Amino acid sequence: MKVPDTLQYTKDHEWVRREGDLVVVGITDFAQSELGDIVFVELPAAGKTVTAGDAIAVIESVKAASDIYAPVSGEIVESNDALTSAPDQVNGAPYESWLFKIKPAGDAGLDKLLDAEGYGKSIGE
């Protein structure tokens, strides 16, 4: 299972990559492997204000549906609309197939995210 050390993680299996003043969010390799073949994604709309821990997106696979949580507080600035027509991209490249981007608010909660080692331990790696 890949756990890149250049990213941060949540206990709910989202990854976070900082890009300037934005954070890019996706699901981890572990999450996509547990879900199985992903067949549908419902992503948040740009402009939506979110609080860390809010359920803001849904990923459905042939096995189950899973909520995706905001890893930090802020405003959604973009969703990866390409996944709407090709959700299976997440299975093939979970760390390249981002779901949405957030512009973090003041105390967004970035300091509460796990590093690669912490996340690896949480999934038994």
C-alpha positions as CSV (number, residue, x, y, z in Angstrom):
1,M,0.0,0.0,0.0
2,K,1.4,3.4,-1.0
3,V,1.6,6.1,1.6
4,P,3.6,9.0,0.1
5,D,5.6,11.0,2.7
6,T,4.9,14.3,0.8
7,L,1.3,14.3,1.9
8,Q,-0.7,14.6,5.1
9,Y,-3.6,12.4,6.0
10,T,-6.8,12.1,8.0
11,K,-7.9,9.1,10.1
12,D,-10.8,8.9,7.6
13,H,-8.4,8.0,4.7
14,E,-8.3,11.4,2.9
15,W,-5.0,12.7,1.7
16,V,-4.1,16.4,1.7
17,R,-1.5,18.2,-0.5
18,R,-0.7,21.8,0.0
19,E,-0.5,23.9,-3.2
20,G,0.2,27.5,-2.4
21,D,-2.7,28.9,-0.3
22,L,-4.9,25.9,-1.2
23,V,-5.2,22.3,-0.1
24,V,-5.9,19.5,-2.6
25,V,-7.9,16.6,-1.2
26,G,-8.3,13.0,-2.4
27,I,-8.7,9.5,-1.0
28,T,-5.8,7.2,-0.1
29,D,-4.6,4.0,-1.8
30,F,-5.9,2.1,1.2
31,A,-9.4,3.7,0.9
32,Q,-9.8,3.0,-2.8
33,S,-8.6,-0.6,-2.3
34,E,-11.1,-1.1,0.5
35,L,-13.9,0.4,-1.6
36,G,-13.2,-1.7,-4.7
37,D,-14.3,-0.6,-8.2
38,I,-15.5,3.1,-7.9
39,V,-18.5,3.7,-10.0
40,F,-19.8,7.2,-8.9
41,V,-18.6,10.4,-7.2
42,E,-20.6,13.3,-5.9
43,L,-18.4,16.3,-5.3
44,P,-19.1,19.6,-3.5
45,A,-19.8,22.8,-5.4
46,A,-17.3,25.6,-5.6
47,G,-18.1,28.4,-3.1
48,K,-19.4,26.0,-0.4
49,T,-18.0,26.8,3.1
50,V,-17.0,23.7,5.0
51,T,-15.9,22.8,8.6
52,A,-13.3,20.2,9.3
53,G,-15.0,16.9,9.8
54,D,-18.1,17.7,7.7
55,A,-19.3,15.0,5.2
56,I,-19.1,16.9,1.9
57,A,-18.7,14.3,-0.8
58,V,-19.7,10.7,-1.6
59,I,-17.9,7.9,-3.4
60,E,-19.8,4.9,-4.4
61,S,-18.3,1.6,-5.4
62,V,-19.7,-1.8,-6.4
63,K,-19.4,-2.7,-2.7
64,A,-20.5,0.4,-0.8
65,A,-21.0,4.1,-0.6
66,S,-18.6,6.2,1.6
67,D,-18.7,9.8,2.8
68,I,-15.7,12.0,2.2
69,Y,-15.0,14.5,5.0
70,A,-13.5,17.9,4.8
71,P,-10.0,17.5,6.3
72,V,-9.8,21.3,7.1
73,S,-12.2,24.2,7.4
74,G,-12.5,26.7,4.6
75,E,-14.1,27.2,1.2
76,I,-14.3,24.8,-1.7
77,V,-12.7,26.5,-4.7
78,E,-12.8,23.7,-7.2
79,S,-14.0,20.1,-7.7
80,N,-12.4,17.6,-10.1
81,D,-15.3,17.4,-12.5
82,A,-13.4,14.9,-14.7
83,L,-14.2,12.2,-12.1
84,T,-17.9,12.6,-12.6
85,S,-17.6,10.9,-16.0
86,A,-14.6,8.7,-15.1
87,P,-14.8,7.9,-11.4
88,D,-12.6,4.8,-11.8
89,Q,-9.6,7.0,-12.2
90,V,-9.4,7.1,-8.4
91,N,-8.8,3.3,-8.4
92,G,-5.9,3.6,-10.9
93,A,-4.2,6.6,-9.5
94,P,-5.5,7.6,-6.1
95,Y,-2.8,10.2,-5.4
96,E,-3.2,11.9,-8.8
97,S,-7.0,11.8,-8.9
98,W,-7.8,14.6,-6.5
99,L,-11.5,15.3,-5.5
100,F,-11.6,18.9,-4.5
101,K,-9.6,21.9,-3.5
102,I,-10.1,24.0,-0.3
103,K,-8.9,27.5,0.5
104,P,-8.3,27.0,4.3
105,A,-9.9,29.4,6.8
106,G,-7.8,31.0,9.6
107,D,-7.4,28.1,12.0
108,A,-8.3,25.4,9.4
109,G,-7.0,22.4,11.4
110,L,-3.9,21.6,9.2
111,D,-1.9,20.9,12.4
112,K,-4.3,18.1,13.3
113,L,-3.5,16.0,10.1
114,L,-1.4,12.9,10.3
115,D,2.0,12.6,8.6
116,A,2.8,9.5,6.4
117,E,4.2,7.5,9.4
118,G,1.2,8.2,11.6
119,Y,-1.2,7.3,8.8
120,G,0.8,4.2,8.0
121,K,0.5,3.0,11.6
122,S,-3.2,3.7,11.6
123,I,-3.8,1.3,8.7
124,G,-1.3,-1.3,10.0
125,E,1.6,-0.6,7.6
